[in-house]
Amino acid sequence: MKTLKEILPLVEKPSRYTGGEWGEPELVASKFNYCICFPDVYEVGMSNLGIKIVAESIRSVPDTCVDRCFAPWPDFGTQLKENQIPLYSLGLKWGLNKFDMIGFSLQYEMSYTAVLYMLDLANIPLKSCDRGEEYPIVQAGGPCVCNPEPMADFIDIFTIGDGEELMAELAKLKLACSSKAEFLQRASELDGVYVPALMQVEYTEDGKIAGFRGKTNVKKALVKNLDGAIFPKNFAVANTEAVFDRGIIEVMRGCYRGCRFCQAGFLYRPVRRRSVDTLTKQACSIVRHGGFSELSLNSLSTGDYCHLSELLDNINANLPDIKMSLPSLRVDSFESNYAKFARQSSITFAPEAGTQRLRDVINKDITEEEIMRGAENAFKLGYTNIKLYFMMGLPTETDEDLKGIANIVRKIKGIYGRIPSKARALKVSVSVSTFIPKPFTPFQYERQISEEEVLHKLEVLKSELFMKGVTCSWNDFGLSQIEAVLARGDRRLGAVIQKAYESGCVFDGWQQYFKHDLWIKALEDCNLSALDYTREFSEDEILPWDFIDIFVDKKFLLNERHKAYDFKVTGGCLSGCKGCGMQKVYKCDVK
């Protein structure tokens, strides 16, 4: 602690590393000590709802203690190494290597090297095969573990699916086991648990997967009653401004829509809702404990919550001064009465594609008329900034589809021009991301476009979007390429991730630290290439994640892919069950 007091004034935002946040419980070491490790900076991690739910789940078990740790920014990481201080938790101030279990939240593929960075700073061997009983069990959960194989060398146990019930079960099991080996063996029998050491992967001569041996068929954990599930009563208030400095409630989990590119829409099936009464109580508790001035109503598509107007009215009646944020409104679910609670001048819509043909390909079941009606409603309510999200590189995309983006922008500008009593000029922000094929989607087989194709598409977009009041941004090709590699990677990528980290890659999701050339070299040094993973996958080959069951049939995903190439729209669950397979384990309610 004496050394820490000396080095904290030397780094940016020392409050990231002190702990003691308002609302964080005072910790006392117990029989089972668990540390949540978030592989990104404090401000990002403190905004994450998932780790708050995990902490609440484990704390529900007697004789447990839950602490937190975030990835230190490079300046503090350097100070820790130079002063031989192991990376420590914020509450107990223990080195991570002193805990019984540490759990990483993998929200984004580009955080993988940060996991190694944190293990390294904590003096914990990177590979699970090098860690004996004296080291903590290393666990990982979050959306990225739907394909755990790229990180299989480093993680002892993956938790796949909903964590509310599973994490409490693991805590109970760890308290009952006398060794790491016993715990891993018994844990592997639970739904939602994958232990890489208990499964082996076989490859063909050309590097494709021939099969799996050992403990296969891992089913995701599923919380069937979300309304009764564990949820935090209050949030700790960050010592320095968090990325999202607000209270959060989860309105529902899952999405009715079925967009063919959207991984979350398939991973989090089925849709489960919380009641208005439950959500209102949660909102009041979180806001009053934390003193938040803003509340976010989270879900994949908040506008599809069937009692949204009633919920907004209830929260407003109980918290009249609170600003409400609805971050996941679709264009066709935007209604005027939603916006009166938002008190902001900017609205965000995600048409995703510029033409109706391509929106049909991706099953984005909205029309241009609905887009224009949503924009007009927003402008009449006083919105003067509109953000539009699109993708490029989608299957079957042509230059005409890209030009369609500009046509949408022109029509939106025309609508704004017809609105009387405009207070200020309209600002349109167009954000274009490169399509990344993700596991467990109908597009999991698709190739990712090349750098040359990206450059061509950007030229088309820039020439078309050269308009007054319009800005256009896009993501880096190299970053999208490596994300695609890691998203669809197999176990061979473990060596690549370690080599990339050891050569200087960390905080890869931050543009100023991303080093594309080092990733490419790491792939080459391991006799692999990006093309091994960004190519088109054949429909009959074994995919690295095929041993995981998220209860969505692979035949359904294949049929959706075929319908995409026939320009056919399936629509979403609200128009009737589409037979994805979820009904075998859960009676879906679409009322």
NORZI-V12036 format. One record per residue. N is the residue number from 0. SS is DSSP state (h for helix, s for strand, l for the rest). PSI is psi in whole degrees, -180 to 180 (none if undefined). OMEGA is omega as a letter, one per 30 degrees, with the letter a starting at -180 (none if undefined). Layout:
# NORZI-V12036
n = {N/N}
ss = {SS/SS}
psi = {PSI/PSI}
omega = {OMEGA/OMEGA}
This chain:
# NORZI-V12036
n = {0/1/2/3/4/5/6/7/8/9/10/11/12/13/14/15/16/17/18/19/20/21/22/23/24/25/26/27/28/29/30/31/32/33/34/35/36/37/38/39/40/41/42/43/44/45/46/47/48/49/50/51/52/53/54/55/56/57/58/59/60/61/62/63/64/65/66/67/68/69/70/71/72/73/74/75/76/77/78/79/80/81/82/83/84/85/86/87/88/89/90/91/92/93/94/95/96/97/98/99/100/101/102/103/104/105/106/107/108/109/110/111/112/113/114/115/116/117/118/119/120/121/122/123/124/125/126/127/128/129/130/131/132/133/134/135/136/137/138/139/140/141/142/143/144/145/146/147/148/149/150/151/152/153/154/155/156/157/158/159/160/161/162/163/164/165/166/167/168/169/170/171/172/173/174/175/176/177/178/179/180/181/182/183/184/185/186/187/188/189/190/191/192/193/194/195/196/197/198/199/200/201/202/203/204/205/206/207/208/209/210/211/212/213/214/215/216/217/218/219/220/221/222/223/224/225/226/227/228/229/230/231/232/233/234/235/236/237/238/239/240/241/242/243/244/245/246/247/248/249/250/251/252/253/254/255/256/257/258/259/260/261/262/263/264/265/266/267/268/269/270/271/272/273/274/275/276/277/278/279/280/281/282/283/284/285/286/287/288/289/290/291/292/293/294/295/296/297/298/299/300/301/302/303/304/305/306/307/308/309/310/311/312/313/314/315/316/317/318/319/320/321/322/323/324/325/326/327/328/329/330/331/332/333/334/335/336/337/338/339/340/341/342/343/344/345/346/347/348/349/350/351/352/353/354/355/356/357/358/359/360/361/362/363/364/365/366/367/368/369/370/371/372/373/374/375/376/377/378/379/380/381/382/383/384/385/386/387/388/389/390/391/392/393/394/395/396/397/398/399/400/401/402/403/404/405/406/407/408/409/410/411/412/413/414/415/416/417/418/419/420/421/422/423/424/425/426/427/428/429/430/431/432/433/434/435/436/437/438/439/440/441/442/443/444/445/446/447/448/449/450/451/452/453/454/455/456/457/458/459/460/461/462/463/464/465/466/467/468/469/470/471/472/473/474/475/476/477/478/479/480/481/482/483/484/485/486/487/488/489/490/491/492/493/494/495/496/497/498/499/500/501/502/503/504/505/506/507/508/509/510/511/512/513/514/515/516/517/518/519/520/521/522/523/524/525/526/527/528/529/530/531/532/533/534/535/536/537/538/539/540/541/542/543/544/545/546/547/548/549/550/551/552/553/554/555/556/557/558/559/560/561/562/563/564/565/566/567/568/569/570/571/572/573/574/575/576/577/578/579/580/581/582/583/584/585/586/587/588/589/590}
ss = {l/h/h/h/h/h/h/h/h/h/l/l/l/h/h/h/h/l/l/l/l/s/l/l/l/l/l/l/l/l/l/s/s/s/s/s/s/s/l/l/l/h/h/h/h/l/l/l/h/h/h/h/h/h/h/h/h/h/h/l/l/l/l/s/s/s/s/s/s/s/l/l/l/h/h/h/h/h/h/h/h/h/l/l/l/l/l/s/l/l/l/l/l/l/s/h/h/h/l/l/s/s/s/s/s/l/l/l/h/h/h/h/h/h/h/h/h/h/h/h/h/l/l/l/l/l/l/h/h/h/l/l/l/l/l/l/s/s/s/s/s/l/h/h/h/h/h/l/h/h/h/l/l/l/l/l/s/s/s/l/s/l/l/l/l/h/h/h/h/h/h/h/h/h/h/h/l/l/l/h/h/h/h/h/h/h/h/l/l/l/l/l/s/s/l/h/h/h/s/s/s/s/s/l/l/l/l/l/s/s/s/s/s/s/l/l/l/s/s/l/s/l/l/l/l/h/h/h/l/l/l/l/l/l/l/l/s/l/l/l/l/l/l/l/l/l/s/s/s/s/l/s/s/l/l/l/l/l/l/l/l/l/h/h/h/h/h/l/l/l/l/s/s/l/l/h/h/h/h/h/h/h/h/h/h/h/h/h/h/h/l/l/l/s/s/s/s/s/l/l/l/h/h/h/l/l/l/h/h/h/h/h/h/h/h/h/h/h/l/l/l/l/s/s/s/l/l/l/l/l/h/h/h/l/l/h/h/h/h/l/l/l/l/l/l/s/s/s/s/s/s/s/l/l/l/h/h/h/h/h/h/l/l/l/l/l/l/h/h/h/h/h/h/h/h/h/h/h/h/h/l/l/l/l/s/s/s/s/s/s/s/s/l/l/l/l/l/l/h/h/h/h/h/h/h/h/h/h/h/h/h/h/h/h/h/h/h/l/l/l/l/l/l/l/l/l/s/s/s/s/s/s/s/s/l/l/l/l/l/l/l/l/l/l/l/l/l/l/l/l/h/h/h/h/h/h/h/h/h/h/h/h/h/h/l/l/l/l/l/s/s/s/s/s/l/l/h/h/h/h/h/h/h/h/h/h/h/l/l/l/l/l/h/h/h/h/h/h/h/h/h/h/l/l/l/l/l/l/l/l/l/l/l/l/l/h/h/h/h/h/h/h/h/h/h/l/l/l/l/l/h/h/h/h/l/l/l/l/l/l/l/s/l/l/l/l/l/s/s/l/l/l/l/h/h/h/h/h/h/h/h/h/h/h/h/l/l/l/l/l/l/l/h/h/h/l/l/l/l/l/l/h/h/h/l/l/l/l/l/l/l}
psi = {-35/-44/-39/-43/-27/-35/-24/-38/-11/-6/162/136/65/-21/-12/-24/12/-26/-161/26/149/127/-11/128/148/130/145/128/145/-165/-33/114/120/138/121/126/118/116/51/177/162/-47/-33/-46/-37/-15/-7/126/-36/-43/-26/-39/-42/-46/-43/-38/-49/-38/-17/-12/129/154/34/157/132/123/-179/153/140/158/124/140/152/-32/-42/-35/-41/-41/-39/-43/-47/-31/8/43/121/149/132/164/158/-26/-67/-18/35/148/144/-28/-3/-8/160/-36/140/140/126/136/108/92/-19/131/-31/5/1/-41/-25/-28/-47/-38/-45/-41/-44/-46/-26/3/38/127/141/-42/140/-31/-15/4/118/-165/-25/-10/155/156/134/118/156/141/-172/172/-31/-21/5/-26/89/-11/-39/-27/11/-29/-23/-16/132/-39/127/140/118/123/-154/137/-8/-46/-36/-43/-36/-40/-40/-38/-44/-42/-41/-38/-26/-12/149/-10/162/-43/-42/-44/-47/-40/-47/-36/-33/-15/-11/145/135/2/132/124/105/-33/-19/5/140/148/133/141/152/174/-28/11/3/161/128/-28/177/145/148/-141/98/-163/67/120/141/151/138/120/116/-28/89/-31/-31/6/157/136/139/141/-23/157/141/144/125/146/-28/156/124/163/-44/94/76/163/158/134/148/107/-47/164/138/176/139/-13/-46/32/133/-15/-12/108/-45/-36/-25/-37/-40/12/150/170/128/132/153/152/160/-41/-47/-46/-38/-43/-43/-43/-47/-42/-47/-46/-44/-34/-40/-10/27/145/-7/145/129/129/96/144/177/-25/80/-32/-16/-4/122/-16/33/-44/-43/-41/-46/-42/-41/-47/-42/-36/-35/-28/72/-20/0/140/132/136/128/88/-9/47/128/157/-42/-3/8/124/152/-38/-18/-41/-24/-19/-13/-37/51/166/-4/138/146/130/153/81/-26/-39/153/-15/158/-37/-47/-31/-33/-38/-42/4/32/92/61/153/165/-35/-41/-37/-47/-37/-39/-43/-42/-43/-41/-44/-37/-24/1/4/135/-7/132/131/133/128/131/165/152/152/12/153/135/5/142/174/-32/-35/-38/-41/-27/-29/-47/-36/-40/-43/-43/-42/-38/-42/-38/-39/-43/-36/-22/-4/125/160/49/130/-32/171/148/139/126/122/118/121/127/122/154/130/131/114/130/150/153/33/160/-23/17/-16/-14/157/159/141/157/171/-38/-41/-39/-47/-41/-47/-38/-38/-41/-47/-47/-38/-34/-31/17/84/154/133/7/128/149/133/157/161/163/134/-45/-41/-44/-38/-47/-34/-41/-40/-48/-33/-39/20/167/-171/-22/-20/-12/-45/-35/-46/-43/-41/-40/-44/-46/-20/-3/8/123/155/47/-23/-10/119/-38/-15/-10/131/88/-40/-35/-34/-43/-41/-39/-41/-47/-41/-24/16/38/171/161/-35/-24/-26/-17/-3/170/131/140/151/-16/1/156/127/151/-22/12/-15/-3/135/110/11/8/121/139/-32/-36/-43/-42/-42/-39/-37/-44/-39/-32/-43/-13/7/36/136/128/-32/-170/-177/-28/-21/15/150/134/3/41/-17/-15/-28/-16/-25/-11/130/102/135/116/18/none}
omega = {l/l/l/l/l/a/a/l/a/a/l/l/l/a/l/a/a/a/l/a/l/l/l/a/l/a/l/a/a/a/l/a/a/l/l/a/l/a/l/a/a/a/l/a/a/l/a/a/a/a/l/l/l/l/a/l/a/a/l/a/l/l/l/l/a/l/a/l/l/a/l/l/a/a/l/l/l/l/l/l/a/a/l/l/l/l/a/l/a/a/a/a/l/l/a/a/l/a/l/l/l/a/l/l/a/a/a/a/a/l/a/l/l/l/l/l/a/l/a/l/a/a/l/l/a/a/a/a/l/a/l/a/a/a/l/l/a/a/l/l/a/a/a/a/l/l/a/a/l/a/a/a/a/a/l/a/l/l/a/l/a/a/a/a/a/a/l/l/l/l/l/a/l/l/a/a/a/a/l/a/l/a/a/a/a/l/a/l/a/l/l/a/l/l/a/a/a/l/l/a/l/a/l/a/a/l/l/a/l/a/l/l/l/a/l/l/l/l/l/l/a/l/a/a/a/a/l/a/l/l/a/l/l/l/l/a/a/l/l/a/l/l/l/a/a/l/a/l/l/a/l/l/a/a/a/a/l/l/a/l/a/a/a/a/l/a/a/l/f/l/l/a/l/a/l/a/l/a/l/l/l/a/a/a/a/a/a/l/a/a/a/l/a/l/l/l/a/l/l/l/a/a/l/l/a/l/a/a/l/l/l/l/a/a/a/l/a/a/a/a/a/l/a/l/l/a/a/l/l/a/a/l/l/l/a/a/l/a/a/a/a/l/l/a/a/l/a/l/a/l/l/a/a/a/l/l/a/l/l/l/a/a/l/a/l/a/l/l/l/l/a/l/l/l/a/l/a/a/l/l/l/l/a/l/l/l/a/l/l/l/l/a/l/l/l/a/l/l/l/l/l/l/l/l/l/l/l/l/a/a/l/l/l/l/a/l/a/l/a/l/l/a/a/a/l/l/l/l/l/l/a/l/l/l/l/l/a/l/l/l/l/a/l/a/a/l/l/a/a/l/l/l/l/a/l/a/l/l/l/a/a/l/a/a/l/a/l/l/a/l/a/l/a/a/a/a/a/l/l/a/a/l/l/l/a/a/a/a/l/a/l/a/l/l/l/a/a/l/l/l/a/l/l/a/l/a/a/l/l/a/a/a/a/a/a/a/l/l/l/l/l/l/a/l/l/l/l/l/l/a/l/a/l/l/l/l/l/a/a/l/l/a/a/a/a/a/a/a/l/l/l/a/l/l/l/l/l/l/l/l/a/l/l/a/l/l/a/l/l/a/a/a/a/l/l/a/a/l/a/a/a/a/l/a/a/l/a/l/a/l/none}
